[in-house]
Amino acid sequence: MKDILLLTDKVRNTLILGESHFREFKSAWEGRPDNKKPRTTKSICADIGEALVSFANADGGAILIGVEDDGTITEYSTFR
């Protein structure tokens, strides 16, 4: 149980610190703020792949999926 609390703390701290060269947030939604719709799994995976390559060419990093650029956690339960 202690490991779960540590992971929760790590995610919370990552959200507070925001994006940087070592932290990326990937949204599960797309579109204007007043008209958001779910992104396709293929689109999300392409973004993740790009971030992973960037991190591999640098000193590593962390990716949080389902988080907006401003650190807001979004919910997306059905991947397409």
Buried (B, 14 or more C-beta within 10 A) or exposed (E): EEEEEEEEEEBEEBBEEEBEEEBBBBBBBEEEEEEBEBBEEEBBBEBBEEBEEEBEEEEEBBBBBBBBEEBEEBEBEEEE
